[in-house]
Amino acid sequence: MTNSNLNEVERKRKELILYLRSMGINPFGEKFITLYTNKELKERFDKYGNEETEAKGRVIAIRGHGKASFVVVRDFSSDIQLYFRFDNLGEEKYKFFKKVVDVGDIIGVKGTLFKTHTEEITVEVKDFILLSKSIRLLPEKWHGLKDSEIRYRKRYLDLIASREVLDLFVKRSEIVDAIRTFLKNKGFLEVETPMLQSVAGGAVAKPFTTYYNALDQDMYLRIAPELYLKRLIIGGFEKVFELNRNFRNEGISTKHNPEFTMMEVYWAYAEYKEMMTLTEELIYATAKEAMGKENIQFKGDDINLSPPFSRVSFTEVFKKYTDVDVDELRDTERAKKVLETLKIKMNKPLTFGNVINEIFDKRVETHFVQPTFVYDYPLEISPLAKRKNNDPHTVERFELFIGGMEIANAFSELNDPIDQYERFKDQLEAKDEGGEETHMMDTDYIEAMEYGLPPTGGLGIGIDRLIMLLTGKESIREVILFPQLKTKTDEEEKE
């Protein structure tokens, strides 16, 4: 770090570090472990009154009046006020405090709890130690950054500046805990499968590619854990889930981040109807446990998460909201006219699957504000789902939509290895025609299926989107601690 990118105040703080070191004082001090958090100290005062104690945290405000100063420090739990007084600290120590402690520094103090005349629970400081000297100035409006670019790029500043943001990510953790607890209580076992895969499978998406020097081969960051989880079902597990990261080389939007958290669940001997029930029970239980309610607000809409959720077929709602029968779009010329009428531009090959996916995304799913299961999808957009017995062009699949966005995707898993092989071949043909988001051939998975995959229900839930929904946030970047952003050049950083 050079002085050239510091302002005058920050340069003086850096010089102060040199001064402290010259005095034999470490500006980046030793450990300081307290018995109680700031929140617990305030709670204890009501029970125990004035007692000797210790407190710590980042200085977020200083008000000085001659020989007395009030300081507010923040730890993970809460803010607490400190009272520095010349008469308690002595001349030397008080002058040292006035000279070296700035907003942004992290300090530890020893003192006595008391209440001010305004009823503010406060620590009357008898001694203090500098634990970490801050060089950079905190944002002027430390109570909340307004520039979303800074908030996402420098999330640590966002967390310092806003208790609300910090609490949001605490809530995220609580939501994830509630999901795990629900599934474990239902008898599901949490497992881990590879993030680095030799075949990118389990979803229709473009992967991130890397190269493994030791093996001398291309590898892929996983787009889904599905095929490995189903290998576990083949191996004898009956109820498993994984909650971890997926990576898809796609655009960034309010609903998409290339690195995202997905949960997948597999239940041997079940089918998609059981997965529907499991899904609505899980979302309801999670909302009740983590949020304390089943009614939420999202984008100004009141949404009720109490089961049962609405259920409608894919062909029914497609026709309702587009005035087009799905099968009409198998004809390329007809598909072009429909896209033109609906004012939808396609950047992908005009395959039947691509066309109905694009139309559904742009003109259908946004209508589902209240929880709605859309079920029985066309085969062409579901390469891993089981066909319906009475309709070979339709599969036993559903997606759950809430607040106008997809939250979950599930199906009765295809367990016929011969059918699976043919579908993988069809995907390869689509790839030859220019489709980047097609499923690779996974011969090892086909071999595993040949040993026998029992009838199985599978479910995937986008955790980031579910957290958006439950916390009322309209952008996925708000609920991811470090969302992906384009790296700035040195010149752009200076601007």
MOVEN-V248603 format. One record per residue. N is the residue number from 1. OMEGA is omega as a letter, one per 40 degrees, with the letter a starting at -180 (none if undefined). D_FIRST is the distance of its C-alpha to the first C-alpha in Angstrom with 1 decimal. Layout:
n->N omega->OMEGA d_first->D_FIRST
n->N omega->OMEGA d_first->D_FIRST
This chain:
n->1 omega->i d_first->0.0
n->2 omega->i d_first->3.8
n->3 omega->a d_first->6.8
n->4 omega->a d_first->8.5
n->5 omega->i d_first->8.0
n->6 omega->i d_first->9.0
n->7 omega->a d_first->12.7
n->8 omega->i d_first->14.7
n->9 omega->a d_first->15.4
n->10 omega->i d_first->11.8
n->11 omega->i d_first->11.1
n->12 omega->i d_first->14.3
n->13 omega->i d_first->13.4
n->14 omega->i d_first->10.5
n->15 omega->i d_first->13.3
n->16 omega->i d_first->15.6
n->17 omega->i d_first->13.9
n->18 omega->i d_first->14.6
n->19 omega->a d_first->18.0
n->20 omega->a d_first->18.7
n->21 omega->i d_first->18.0
n->22 omega->i d_first->20.2
n->23 omega->a d_first->22.9
n->24 omega->a d_first->22.8
n->25 omega->i d_first->21.5
n->26 omega->a d_first->19.1
n->27 omega->i d_first->16.8
n->28 omega->a d_first->16.5
n->29 omega->a d_first->20.2
n->30 omega->a d_first->22.9
n->31 omega->i d_first->25.0
n->32 omega->a d_first->27.1
n->33 omega->a d_first->29.8
n->34 omega->i d_first->32.3
n->35 omega->a d_first->35.8
n->36 omega->i d_first->35.5
n->37 omega->i d_first->33.2
n->38 omega->i d_first->33.1
n->39 omega->a d_first->35.6
n->40 omega->i d_first->37.9
n->41 omega->a d_first->37.7
n->42 omega->i d_first->39.1
n->43 omega->a d_first->41.7
n->44 omega->a d_first->42.7
n->45 omega->a d_first->43.3
n->46 omega->a d_first->46.2
n->47 omega->a d_first->47.7
n->48 omega->i d_first->47.0
n->49 omega->a d_first->46.2
n->50 omega->i d_first->44.5
n->51 omega->i d_first->43.0
n->52 omega->a d_first->40.4
n->53 omega->i d_first->37.3
n->54 omega->i d_first->33.5
n->55 omega->a d_first->31.0
n->56 omega->i d_first->27.3
n->57 omega->i d_first->24.8
n->58 omega->i d_first->22.1
n->59 omega->i d_first->23.0
n->60 omega->i d_first->23.9
n->61 omega->i d_first->26.1
n->62 omega->i d_first->27.1
n->63 omega->a d_first->30.4
n->64 omega->i d_first->31.4
n->65 omega->i d_first->34.9
n->66 omega->a d_first->35.3
n->67 omega->i d_first->35.8
n->68 omega->i d_first->35.1
n->69 omega->i d_first->32.2
n->70 omega->a d_first->32.1
n->71 omega->i d_first->29.0
n->72 omega->i d_first->28.7
n->73 omega->a d_first->26.8
n->74 omega->i d_first->26.6
n->75 omega->a d_first->26.9
n->76 omega->a d_first->27.9
n->77 omega->a d_first->31.5
n->78 omega->i d_first->31.6
n->79 omega->i d_first->30.6
n->80 omega->a d_first->32.3
n->81 omega->i d_first->32.8
n->82 omega->i d_first->32.2
n->83 omega->i d_first->34.2
n->84 omega->a d_first->32.8
n->85 omega->i d_first->35.6
n->86 omega->a d_first->35.9
n->87 omega->i d_first->39.3
n->88 omega->a d_first->37.9
n->89 omega->a d_first->34.7
n->90 omega->a d_first->36.1
n->91 omega->a d_first->34.8
n->92 omega->a d_first->32.0
n->93 omega->a d_first->30.5
n->94 omega->i d_first->30.9
n->95 omega->i d_first->29.2
n->96 omega->i d_first->26.3
n->97 omega->a d_first->26.1
n->98 omega->a d_first->26.2
n->99 omega->a d_first->23.5
n->100 omega->a d_first->20.8
n->101 omega->a d_first->21.5
n->102 omega->i d_first->20.1
n->103 omega->a d_first->20.5
n->104 omega->i d_first->18.1
n->105 omega->i d_first->18.3
n->106 omega->a d_first->20.2
n->107 omega->i d_first->23.2
n->108 omega->a d_first->26.5
n->109 omega->i d_first->29.8
n->110 omega->a d_first->33.4
n->111 omega->a d_first->36.2
n->112 omega->i d_first->39.3
n->113 omega->i d_first->39.9
n->114 omega->i d_first->41.9
n->115 omega->i d_first->42.7
n->116 omega->a d_first->42.1
n->117 omega->i d_first->45.0
n->118 omega->i d_first->43.5
n->119 omega->i d_first->43.8
n->120 omega->i d_first->40.0
n->121 omega->a d_first->39.4
n->122 omega->i d_first->37.0
n->123 omega->i d_first->35.8
n->124 omega->a d_first->36.8
n->125 omega->i d_first->34.0
n->126 omega->i d_first->35.3
n->127 omega->i d_first->32.1
n->128 omega->i d_first->28.4
n->129 omega->i d_first->25.3
n->130 omega->a d_first->21.6
n->131 omega->i d_first->20.4
n->132 omega->a d_first->16.8
n->133 omega->i d_first->15.1
n->134 omega->i d_first->13.6
n->135 omega->a d_first->10.7
n->136 omega->i d_first->11.2
n->137 omega->i d_first->14.8
n->138 omega->i d_first->17.2
n->139 omega->a d_first->19.2
n->140 omega->i d_first->22.0
n->141 omega->a d_first->24.6
n->142 omega->a d_first->23.5
n->143 omega->i d_first->27.0
n->144 omega->i d_first->26.4
n->145 omega->a d_first->24.1
n->146 omega->a d_first->26.4
n->147 omega->a d_first->24.2
n->148 omega->i d_first->25.0
n->149 omega->i d_first->22.4
n->150 omega->a d_first->19.6
n->151 omega->a d_first->21.8
n->152 omega->a d_first->22.0
n->153 omega->a d_first->18.6
n->154 omega->a d_first->17.0
n->155 omega->i d_first->19.9
n->156 omega->i d_first->18.3
n->157 omega->i d_first->18.3
n->158 omega->a d_first->21.8
n->159 omega->i d_first->22.9
n->160 omega->a d_first->21.6
n->161 omega->a d_first->23.2
n->162 omega->i d_first->26.5
n->163 omega->a d_first->28.8
n->164 omega->i d_first->30.9
n->165 omega->i d_first->28.3
n->166 omega->i d_first->27.8
n->167 omega->i d_first->31.6
n->168 omega->a d_first->32.0
n->169 omega->i d_first->30.1
n->170 omega->i d_first->32.1
n->171 omega->i d_first->35.1
n->172 omega->i d_first->34.1
n->173 omega->i d_first->34.1
n->174 omega->i d_first->37.5
n->175 omega->i d_first->38.9
n->176 omega->i d_first->38.0
n->177 omega->a d_first->39.5
n->178 omega->i d_first->42.7
n->179 omega->i d_first->43.0
n->180 omega->a d_first->42.8
n->181 omega->i d_first->45.3
n->182 omega->a d_first->47.7
n->183 omega->i d_first->47.8
n->184 omega->i d_first->48.1
n->185 omega->i d_first->50.9
n->186 omega->i d_first->52.6
n->187 omega->i d_first->52.5
n->188 omega->a d_first->49.6
n->189 omega->i d_first->47.5
n->190 omega->a d_first->43.7
n->191 omega->i d_first->42.8
n->192 omega->i d_first->39.9
n->193 omega->a d_first->40.3
n->194 omega->i d_first->38.1
n->195 omega->a d_first->35.1
n->196 omega->a d_first->35.2
n->197 omega->i d_first->38.6
n->198 omega->i d_first->40.7
n->199 omega->i d_first->42.5
n->200 omega->a d_first->40.9
n->201 omega->i d_first->43.7
n->202 omega->i d_first->44.8
n->203 omega->i d_first->44.0
n->204 omega->a d_first->44.3
n->205 omega->i d_first->40.8
n->206 omega->a d_first->38.6
n->207 omega->i d_first->36.4
n->208 omega->a d_first->33.0
n->209 omega->i d_first->33.7
n->210 omega->a d_first->32.0
n->211 omega->a d_first->33.2
n->212 omega->a d_first->34.1
n->213 omega->a d_first->34.0
n->214 omega->a d_first->36.1
n->215 omega->i d_first->38.8
n->216 omega->a d_first->38.5
n->217 omega->i d_first->38.9
n->218 omega->i d_first->37.4
n->219 omega->a d_first->36.4
n->220 omega->i d_first->35.8
n->221 omega->a d_first->33.7
n->222 omega->i d_first->36.6
n->223 omega->i d_first->37.9
n->224 omega->i d_first->40.2
n->225 omega->a d_first->41.4
n->226 omega->a d_first->45.0
n->227 omega->i d_first->46.7
n->228 omega->i d_first->45.3
n->229 omega->i d_first->46.4
n->230 omega->i d_first->49.9
n->231 omega->i d_first->50.1
n->232 omega->i d_first->49.8
n->233 omega->i d_first->52.7
n->234 omega->a d_first->54.7
n->235 omega->i d_first->53.9
n->236 omega->i d_first->55.5
n->237 omega->a d_first->52.9
n->238 omega->i d_first->54.5
n->239 omega->a d_first->51.8
n->240 omega->i d_first->48.1
n->241 omega->i d_first->45.0
n->242 omega->a d_first->41.3
n->243 omega->a d_first->38.5
n->244 omega->a d_first->35.3
n->245 omega->i d_first->33.2
n->246 omega->a d_first->34.7
n->247 omega->i d_first->33.0
n->248 omega->a d_first->34.7
n->249 omega->a d_first->33.6
n->250 omega->a d_first->34.7
n->251 omega->i d_first->33.7
n->252 omega->i d_first->31.6
n->253 omega->i d_first->33.6
n->254 omega->a d_first->34.3
n->255 omega->a d_first->36.2
n->256 omega->i d_first->34.4
n->257 omega->a d_first->31.1
n->258 omega->i d_first->31.1
n->259 omega->a d_first->30.1
n->260 omega->a d_first->32.4
n->261 omega->a d_first->34.3
n->262 omega->i d_first->38.0
n->263 omega->i d_first->40.7
n->264 omega->a d_first->43.8
n->265 omega->i d_first->47.0
n->266 omega->a d_first->50.1
n->267 omega->a d_first->53.5
n->268 omega->i d_first->56.2
n->269 omega->i d_first->59.7
n->270 omega->i d_first->58.5
n->271 omega->a d_first->58.2
n->272 omega->i d_first->56.4
n->273 omega->i d_first->58.7
n->274 omega->i d_first->57.6
n->275 omega->i d_first->53.9
n->276 omega->a d_first->54.6
n->277 omega->i d_first->55.8
n->278 omega->a d_first->53.0
n->279 omega->a d_first->50.4
n->280 omega->i d_first->51.9
n->281 omega->a d_first->52.3
n->282 omega->a d_first->48.7
n->283 omega->i d_first->47.3
n->284 omega->a d_first->49.7
n->285 omega->i d_first->49.0
n->286 omega->i d_first->45.2
n->287 omega->a d_first->45.5
n->288 omega->a d_first->47.8
n->289 omega->a d_first->45.8
n->290 omega->a d_first->42.3
n->291 omega->i d_first->43.1
n->292 omega->a d_first->46.4
n->293 omega->i d_first->48.3
n->294 omega->i d_first->49.7
n->295 omega->a d_first->49.5
n->296 omega->i d_first->46.1
n->297 omega->i d_first->45.0
n->298 omega->a d_first->43.2
n->299 omega->i d_first->42.8
n->300 omega->i d_first->45.5
n->301 omega->i d_first->48.0
n->302 omega->a d_first->49.6
n->303 omega->i d_first->49.6
n->304 omega->a d_first->51.8
n->305 omega->i d_first->50.7
n->306 omega->i d_first->54.1
n->307 omega->e d_first->55.9
n->308 omega->i d_first->57.7
n->309 omega->i d_first->55.6
n->310 omega->i d_first->57.4
n->311 omega->i d_first->58.4
n->312 omega->a d_first->59.1
n->313 omega->a d_first->59.6
n->314 omega->a d_first->57.4
n->315 omega->a d_first->60.3
n->316 omega->a d_first->61.5
n->317 omega->i d_first->58.3
n->318 omega->i d_first->57.5
n->319 omega->a d_first->60.9
n->320 omega->a d_first->60.6
n->321 omega->i d_first->57.4
n->322 omega->a d_first->57.8
n->323 omega->a d_first->61.6
n->324 omega->i d_first->61.3
n->325 omega->a d_first->62.7
n->326 omega->a d_first->60.1
n->327 omega->i d_first->62.5
n->328 omega->a d_first->62.9
n->329 omega->i d_first->59.4
n->330 omega->i d_first->60.5
n->331 omega->a d_first->61.9
n->332 omega->a d_first->59.1
n->333 omega->i d_first->60.8
n->334 omega->i d_first->61.4
n->335 omega->i d_first->57.7
n->336 omega->a d_first->56.6
n->337 omega->i d_first->58.9
n->338 omega->i d_first->57.8
n->339 omega->i d_first->54.1
n->340 omega->i d_first->55.0
n->341 omega->a d_first->57.0
n->342 omega->i d_first->54.2
n->343 omega->i d_first->51.7
n->344 omega->i d_first->49.5
n->345 omega->a d_first->47.6
n->346 omega->i d_first->47.3
n->347 omega->a d_first->44.5
n->348 omega->i d_first->46.0
n->349 omega->a d_first->49.4
n->350 omega->i d_first->52.3
n->351 omega->i d_first->53.4
n->352 omega->a d_first->55.3
n->353 omega->i d_first->52.6
n->354 omega->a d_first->49.8
n->355 omega->a d_first->52.0
n->356 omega->i d_first->53.0
n->357 omega->a d_first->49.5
n->358 omega->i d_first->48.2
n->359 omega->a d_first->51.1
n->360 omega->a d_first->50.8
n->361 omega->a d_first->47.1
n->362 omega->a d_first->47.5
n->363 omega->a d_first->51.0
n->364 omega->a d_first->52.0
n->365 omega->a d_first->49.3
n->366 omega->a d_first->48.1
n->367 omega->a d_first->51.6
n->368 omega->i d_first->51.2
n->369 omega->i d_first->49.7
n->370 omega->a d_first->51.7
n->371 omega->a d_first->51.3
n->372 omega->i d_first->53.2
n->373 omega->i d_first->53.9
n->374 omega->a d_first->54.7
n->375 omega->i d_first->56.6
n->376 omega->a d_first->58.4
n->377 omega->i d_first->56.2
n->378 omega->a d_first->57.3
n->379 omega->a d_first->57.1
n->380 omega->i d_first->55.0
n->381 omega->a d_first->51.9
n->382 omega->a d_first->52.2
n->383 omega->a d_first->52.3
n->384 omega->a d_first->52.0
n->385 omega->a d_first->54.5
n->386 omega->i d_first->58.2
n->387 omega->i d_first->60.9
n->388 omega->a d_first->63.3
n->389 omega->a d_first->66.7
n->390 omega->a d_first->68.5
n->391 omega->a d_first->66.1
n->392 omega->i d_first->64.5
n->393 omega->a d_first->62.3
n->394 omega->a d_first->60.7
n->395 omega->i d_first->58.5
n->396 omega->a d_first->58.1
n->397 omega->i d_first->54.7
n->398 omega->i d_first->53.3
n->399 omega->i d_first->50.1
n->400 omega->i d_first->49.4
n->401 omega->i d_first->48.2
n->402 omega->i d_first->47.2
n->403 omega->i d_first->45.8
n->404 omega->i d_first->46.3
n->405 omega->i d_first->44.1
n->406 omega->i d_first->44.7
n->407 omega->a d_first->43.9
n->408 omega->i d_first->45.8
n->409 omega->a d_first->47.5
n->410 omega->i d_first->50.3
n->411 omega->i d_first->53.4
n->412 omega->a d_first->56.1
n->413 omega->i d_first->54.6
n->414 omega->a d_first->56.4
n->415 omega->i d_first->58.0
n->416 omega->a d_first->60.2
n->417 omega->a d_first->58.6
n->418 omega->i d_first->60.9
n->419 omega->a d_first->60.0
n->420 omega->i d_first->56.3
n->421 omega->a d_first->56.5
n->422 omega->i d_first->58.2
n->423 omega->i d_first->55.6
n->424 omega->i d_first->52.8
n->425 omega->i d_first->54.8
n->426 omega->i d_first->55.1
n->427 omega->i d_first->51.3
n->428 omega->i d_first->51.0
n->429 omega->i d_first->53.4
n->430 omega->i d_first->51.4
n->431 omega->i d_first->48.3
n->432 omega->a d_first->50.3
n->433 omega->i d_first->51.1
n->434 omega->a d_first->47.4
n->435 omega->i d_first->46.4
n->436 omega->a d_first->42.8
n->437 omega->i d_first->43.1
n->438 omega->a d_first->46.0
n->439 omega->i d_first->46.6
n->440 omega->i d_first->46.4
n->441 omega->i d_first->49.4
n->442 omega->a d_first->48.9
n->443 omega->i d_first->51.9
n->444 omega->i d_first->50.7
n->445 omega->i d_first->50.9
n->446 omega->i d_first->54.3
n->447 omega->i d_first->55.5
n->448 omega->i d_first->54.3
n->449 omega->a d_first->56.2
n->450 omega->i d_first->59.3
n->451 omega->i d_first->59.5
n->452 omega->i d_first->59.9
n->453 omega->a d_first->57.5
n->454 omega->i d_first->59.3
n->455 omega->a d_first->59.5
n->456 omega->i d_first->56.1
n->457 omega->i d_first->54.3
n->458 omega->a d_first->50.6
n->459 omega->i d_first->48.2
n->460 omega->i d_first->44.6
n->461 omega->i d_first->42.8
n->462 omega->a d_first->39.5
n->463 omega->a d_first->37.8
n->464 omega->i d_first->35.1
n->465 omega->i d_first->38.0
n->466 omega->i d_first->40.1
n->467 omega->i d_first->37.3
n->468 omega->a d_first->36.9
n->469 omega->a d_first->40.7
n->470 omega->a d_first->41.0
n->471 omega->i d_first->38.1
n->472 omega->i d_first->39.2
n->473 omega->a d_first->35.9
n->474 omega->i d_first->36.6
n->475 omega->a d_first->33.5
n->476 omega->i d_first->32.5
n->477 omega->a d_first->28.8
n->478 omega->a d_first->29.6
n->479 omega->i d_first->30.7
n->480 omega->a d_first->28.1
n->481 omega->a d_first->25.0
n->482 omega->a d_first->22.8
n->483 omega->a d_first->25.0
n->484 omega->i d_first->24.5
n->485 omega->i d_first->23.0
n->486 omega->a d_first->22.4
n->487 omega->i d_first->18.9
n->488 omega->i d_first->17.5
n->489 omega->i d_first->16.6
n->490 omega->a d_first->13.6
n->491 omega->i d_first->16.3
n->492 omega->i d_first->17.6
n->493 omega->i d_first->14.3
n->494 omega->i d_first->14.2
n->495 omega->none d_first->17.9
